[in-house]
Amino acid sequence: EGTGLGLPLTIKLVEAHGGTFSIESKKNAGTKVTIKLPKDRVLS
């Protein structure tokens, strides 16, 4: 239970860093969440 803000915030953060976010669900198999961030970003 929660406010439902986690997913929209995560998507906005990933996009703000130039990345992509995707969700794929398959019945009786589960859900796959993929976050891809660019390698050329410098983190410090």
N, C-alpha and C positions, 0 to 999 in steps of 0.2 A: 504494500500500500504506500502511496505517496502522492505527490502533487502532479506527477507526469511531466515535470520540467527537465528531467535528466537527458532524455533523447534529443529534444530540440537544442538544448545547450551544447551537448556533445557535437552535434552536426555543425552548429555555428562556429564552435572552436576549431574543428577540423578544417572547415572551409576558410576560416580566417588565416590559417597557416598554409593555405594553398593545397590542401589535401582533399581526399574524397572519402565518402562514407557510404556503405551499402549494407543492406540487410536482405538475406535470402532465407525463406522458411520453406521447409518441406514437411508435408504431413507424415507423421510417424517417424521422422528422422531428426527433427530439431531445427534450430535456427543458427545461421552463420552470420556473424557481424564482421565486416572488413573495414579497417581504417587504413588508408594509404597516405603517407606524408612524403613530400619531396625530399630527396637526399641532399639537395644543394642548400638547404636552409642551415644557417650557422646557429647553433644553440650555445648560449653562454650564460 
